[in-house]
Amino acid sequence: MGSESIQIAQGVMLTFATLFLAGALAAKVAGLLKVPDVVLFLLIGLAVGAPGLNIINVPAEEPLNQLLLIVGSSFLLFHGGMSVSFSVLKQTWLTLVLLSTVAVLVMVVVVGYTAHYALGLGLMTALLLAAVLASTDPATLVPIFLSIKVRDKVSHTVMSESAFNDATGAIATFGILGIMATGQISLLGSLTQFAIMAGGGIVIGIAYGLLSAFIVCNKTGHIFGEYAQVILLPLIILSYLTADYLGASGFMSVFTAGLIHGNMDFFKWFMHDDHTGNYYSFMDNGSLLLRMLIFILLGAHVDFAVVKQVLWPGCAVIAVFMLIARPLAVLVCALPDRKAEWTRNEIIFMFWTRETGVIPAALSGMLIGMKVPHADIIAALTFMAILATLIIQASTTKWLAARLDLLEPD
């Protein structure tokens, strides 16, 4: 038994070594080609996973896979929340609220009914697929807008939306799963559940955000400032677990905690200059490593037999998803916000900028691990959506911004 345990441990060590080495190579190549690194991570996953060389073999239902997806998603959502400024929320709060709620609902309905008819899925399964796809991706969008100077109002709104609607998409996904499990559909019950999950997640996230900021700031004499990166990860995990235990959204909780933590200066709390460099380096490198893990594992779990089976109707669903559902959702949410004074070019830019990434990848992996019916089809469509939005949309962001006269001098 001891020898078997050692062999299992060595297998896990080899898996992580392969993941990180392959991920570092992919990140370097992505930088040279000037494409989003997650595209290369997906392709590496295809090469080293079951579809290719089968070097990495971490079944989706394994606790290790579920652990990586939940912890990775929570860390990335916290990091995404840190990138959102209160000043942006003040200027475009109505658009952001609508994009984070109504837009997700529009995407779920339009894409869900399209998948229902195009793929022949049951309506609830099709809506579940649409809920998984509804979120945008801060892990992809934030690096893009750090490297491309797009008009602040637009770039900050798109980044903020990507951080907010990740949690909303996750809530919608698990809400639909609850309906599928009970067989009961109640509008009042669904709204109540959403309010409990979202509201509870926000309250718990505020508490953990204030705690995480307070213990590393000047108000406590920076006593834990040099250990900020050590303290942060367990607080992120505790934020998720507390919310999940109380029936609230763990994803909303960790995002809100990141939002509060990233705006600690609003409360006149500040980290010491000597500590901030290591702290933000830890967040950036941690996000990179976790993006590697999530996307390489997603590529390793792709079932090409299923992708081939749903390829053409799946392409039709993705086309509606990108070219009809997203523009419709943006119009519904941006036009009522008179205070934001959106221009035609800004709205067109938001039509096109909605990459799919980390949270949909993590959610589809969780559904496979939970053995949800047709989870393999959901995972295949998620893979197709990620590839399509990253290769087609992310790679043309700068070109489109220039065409629409939204680029600003560096």
Phi, psi and omega in degrees: 000320178298318179295321179295320179296320179296318179297320178296315179299318179296323177296319178295318179299316179297322179299312181293320178299317179295317180301312185286320179294314178295322179294319178298318177298316181296319179297319179295315179296320179298321178296321179291322181275350181058047175237158177303135184297332183295334176297314179292325177299317177300314182294322175298318178301319176299322185286320186262352181268195182302325178294338184241249186282346179060035176285321178260123180225083177243094182307144184300331182276355180293142177303325179300317180295316180296321179298313181298319181293316183289311180295317180298314179297319181296316180297316182293324177292320176299314179297320177297319178297324179296335183278353182269129181262139176301327181295324177292318179299323181294322184281319187236031188298322182295314177300318181295317178299315180292318179296329183275349182233293183297319181298320178297318179297317178299315179298317181297315183291309184294310181290323180298312180292327176297314179295324179301315182275324184283323184258350181072023178279155171300152187300316182293323177294320178295319177294324176298316175303313181296323179295321177297321183279349192291334185281147170267185194231103177295330181296334177264317187289321181299310177299325179298313183282345171285333182263342180239122183274088176266153180317129190305315183303319182286309185297317180292325178294315180295318178295319180294318177302316183297327179284318181291313190281351171299313179294319180296318178297321178294319178297316179298319180299309183286335173294316178294323176299321178296319177296319179296325182286322183268338182075011183244132178244117179226118180299314179297318179296320180294317179295322178296316179298318179298317181297319180294314183293313182288310182297316178297319178298320180295314182297313180294320179296320177300317181298312181289327177295315177297318180297312183295327179284319185296319187284351179244004188258182183294336182294336177252018179069024180056028187300327178250011185303319182287347178250019185304315182291336177284320183286330191296312185301312177298327177291323175298314180297316180296323177299314179297311185294320179298312180297316181297319180296325183271005178084011177263179181274117176296324180292318177296323181297311183290326176295314180297320177301318178295321179298313179294315182298318182289344179246033182299336179294338176300328180266010183064032174254137183220146172273152178292141181303328181292341185259337189292326182299308179297324183296308182288331173296319177298317180296316181294314181291323177297317178297320179298312181297320182286327172299318177304308184300311186295313186283326176293319177295322177299313178298323181292338183262001181294130177259102185293336177296320179288318178302315179298322182294324185251014190305301187288313174296329176295320177298322178296319179296317180295322178297315177297319179303313184277321193257344181240306185296314182295309177303319179298316180297319180294316180300314181299327186266329185272323185297322180291344185272087181289329183296324182289337178053055180292136175269166179301316181294323179294319179293318178299319179299319179290334173306317193268340189259091179202060183299142175266141185198243196300306187293314173303321177298315180294318180297317179295324176294321177296320180296322176296315179298328178277356180059043176290137179305136180065020177297332179294322178291319178299317179295320179296316178293325177297316177300315179296320180293320179297311180299314183296312184290325181285315184287318185274313187272309184298322183287347181249010183299311182296318180300315182293318179299322178292317179297326182268005178060044179250358178282142177242155178300143177296000000 
